[in-house]
Amino acid sequence: MELETKFQSVIESANDAIIVADDKRRIVQWNHGAERLFGYAASEVLGESITLIMPERFKVAHEQGMKRYRQTREANVIGRTVELVGLRKDGTEFPFEMSLGTWETEKGLFFSSIIRDISERKQIEEQINDLVYLDTLTGLPNRRLFNDRLDALLAQGSESTFSLFYIDLDNFKVINDRFGHSSGDVFLRQVTDRLLTMINKSDTLARLGGDEFVILSPNTGSNLAAHRAQQITNALNQPFLLEGEDVFTSLSIGISLYPSDGRTADDLLKNADIAMYRAKEDGKNGFQFFTTEMNESVARKSQLAMALRKGIGRGEFTIHYQPQVHLETEVLIGVEALVRWTHPELGMISPAEFIPIAEETGSIHRLGEYVLNEACRQNKAWQDAGFEPFRVAVNISALQFAQKDLPDIVSQALEASGLAPEYLELELTETVIQSAQSAIETMEELVSLGVHLSIDDFGTGYSSLSYLKLFPIDTLKIDQHFTKNIETDTKDAALVKTIIRMAHELGLNVIAEGVETKAQVAFLKAEDCNQAQGYYYNKPMPAEELDSFLYPYKKSV
């Protein structure tokens, strides 16, 4: 009797719930731990079915399990710790861990359950699981979870086509550099929200890192994939609101199809990535399907990326200069500095090929500084040689413009060369203007140095016309695409006329690029375009060749 009292005392003092039920599953013992856990007093449950503490959906399985045990006496059922879901008196559910024991007396078979609440442990496990499988910034599946889902889809062994979309934002680095990393994170979450509205329930949208996203879309063939890629592209072209300002972005999408473009996860991801880079090379803001020919292009691009970094230090880059003339008088008013690359083995590499690679790899900063410093040095050398002073125009990429210290870099180039700032013009593309206010601040710092600013390739970017009146610029440069077609395309001709008229109304100078024919010159003169450059006047040439072109501008001694 004393032993039984001590045993009962131990049961009642236990923190865990201890419940004993008879062979008919009626509760015969219910300790204080069970009262605290389930909310029932012992008087409320003694004699009641043990299923009282089970959600309705689990009761049938419990009945079947107990029936199977009575028939087979499966030893492996007893002594095991299992995880189940419990039901409290107030109707709330919670996870618990249960150890089940049994014994048999002359009164029959009895089952003892030691039950522990594992809600906190489950929450911690979920948090750890989120850290392992979810992207902490966006809450999307991360690379690990995406790979698991892709592997699971491949493991089904089905020949049903599915699509993999590899997505990369075209100008995130510019936005990140311009607004800062915190605002860049906000922007990525906005992009995520918009992408989520574009996917189906069966799709998986994941963030692989940085500004790279991927979509796994089951049962999607090439036609549907193309349609959806265009929808996504259109949706992301709409402006985002960041720090109270409209910010524009675009994306490049590469698409690989199963099974034609690969039967493994690695092949499908690699090929979609290759296709995405082709989309960037083709002008960005669009999509490309993978083709086998792209592999050769990727190999060359990798080769050039490595060679480019070395080439800057080895003196493989030079500057060619293209004259800019006043249309009415055809007098030289300046030159544009254009970088050229002569690879020792591959020969001349087109700027259209290596400039995008320089931007993607970050080499554009070093390359851009080289062009800026060399152009300033050469222009001062021409002045020192006795030529009439004129401006040299240097292109500034979007990534360069986003640098906080760009005004300092320009100031140092002027100081090192001794060139007066009024003889330097910086050409900015419309795409650098991701934040009008921030862009204006940088422009004003540059103008305060005394240099001139122009908007290059006008009409091909994102800037709002309303901002033009706020920009401290001197010149609009008409993109050569419009100039090329003014004789054959009435719409391009109308656009050129409009740009010239608008620029003059705003008090801006206008220069047309890509002028190649006498008819183009006549058209531009008739429309009062101020200046022009192109093969009609002269091709870009090394500094030493330009000397002969400049001879008429030599000062008389």
Phi, psi and omega in degrees: 000318179296319179296319180295323179295318178296319179298318179295323179295320179297317180298316183290331182273353182293141176289327179285155174284131176238121184232135176242133178232150180272186184296338178266013176067023176271139182286125180244347177213138187210106187274179182296327178299323178292322177300314181294322186283316187258345177086000178262138169284156181302322181297339182276338189243339181302128182091348179274162180291143178298340179292354177301329184262014181246138172300150185306322186291346181257355187292321181296317180296324178295316179301316181294321180295317179293322178297318180295322181293316181298327182280324188248342185053048182298115183292332184289349177284325184275140178088349179280151172258125182235157177253128182226180177244129181255163180237119179278170180299326181278004176093355179280150179253155179204154178276141176221161178250132186230135171251127187251131176232166181211151171209161184232133178233183177296343179273352178125194183268136179232148179239131176248138180234124173257117190240135180230132177291126180242026181302314182296318180297320179295321179296318179295319178298321178294320178296318178295319179298320178296319179296326182281322191247349183242145176288126186291334182280313188256344185078002179283162169305141177267188183300320182297311181293321178300315179299322178299317182289323177294317178298320180296321179293320179292327182292341179293341177068016182279151176267006179295133182290138168223161185244147175237119181258121176256118189243134177223131177290141187280335187221031183295323181299321178298315180295317180298316180291324183286315186260342184101161187292325180297313177292329175298322177294319177300318180298317179297324177292324176295318177299317179301313180301320181289321178296323180298331179284349186257359184252160177273166181298328182277353182280159170241119174256124181230155172253121182275340182141154180055234179251028180255127178235160178216143179238129174256118187236100180296153175054042180234112178273186187295318182296312180293323179298317179298317180298316183290323178298321178293321177298316180296316179301314180297319182295322182282346178285343178289145186295151172253153178258116182226121182053039176079007182236149175287128178236133181254146174218169172215171181221157175246133185238130172250138185235129170242147183244139173263136004262001189294328183257011178149150178244003176238159180298318181299314181295317182295317179293316181298316183288325175293323178296317178299316180296325179296318179293328175295322177299322178294317180296332181273016175113001179065183178052049180188193182223159178218141170273149178292140171227155183296332180295340183291335181300320179295321179297320180296319180299318180293319181297319178297319179298316181291324180299318179289318182291329183297314181298319180288324185297327180298318180283340183265003178075026180280347182261140177227170179246129170254152184235130178251126181296147172240130186238154173283125188298319185289316185261345184056034175266142179297130177241351180174179175222153174254130179275124183234124185282143178230147181234122174248104180281137184299336180248321184271350180079209182291129176251128182295138174303328179297338179267316188271336179298311177301324178293319178298321179291319182291326184268353181087358179290347184298330181294312180292319179295317180297320179293323177299313181298315181299312182293318182291320180295318178295316180300315183293320180296320177293326178295320177297318178297317180294335179279357175102008178278149176302135183297142174212168182276151168245129182260131181238130178285135176245119181286165179300322180291322176296317182297330182285346179295132180295331185261019180304313178302324179292320179297317179295316180299319180294322179296319179294317181294318182295325183270337185081009180284133176293139187299334182291350179258016175238130175239133178255124180264120181249135176276158180300331184291346178286344187269073180275334176226112185304313184294314180295321179297318180298319180299316179294317179300318182294326176295320179292316180297325180296341175285340181105002181276165178260152180236143175223155174261116183272156176051043185299137179101356183248358184251207188250351191294144178282140180300332182294338181280340185302324181290343181266338183285132178279062183252162180253330193220145167251133177254121180284126182301141185297338177299318180290319180299318183301326188256007185295338180277337188243341185240111183296329180290317177297321178299318179295321179296317180297316178301316182295317180298316180298313181297315181298315181300317180295322178297329180269004179074028183255149174281150180232131176232135180259131177265160173071027179284122186233342185232160178295324180295322177296318178300316181298318179299312183294322177296319180297331181266008177065030172294139187284312189220169181206157171214151181157178184295341178300324180265311176183151176279165172298139184217156176299160184302320183293328177286328181292338181305318180292325177294327184276352187307319179298343183262012178288134178291141176284137183269000000 
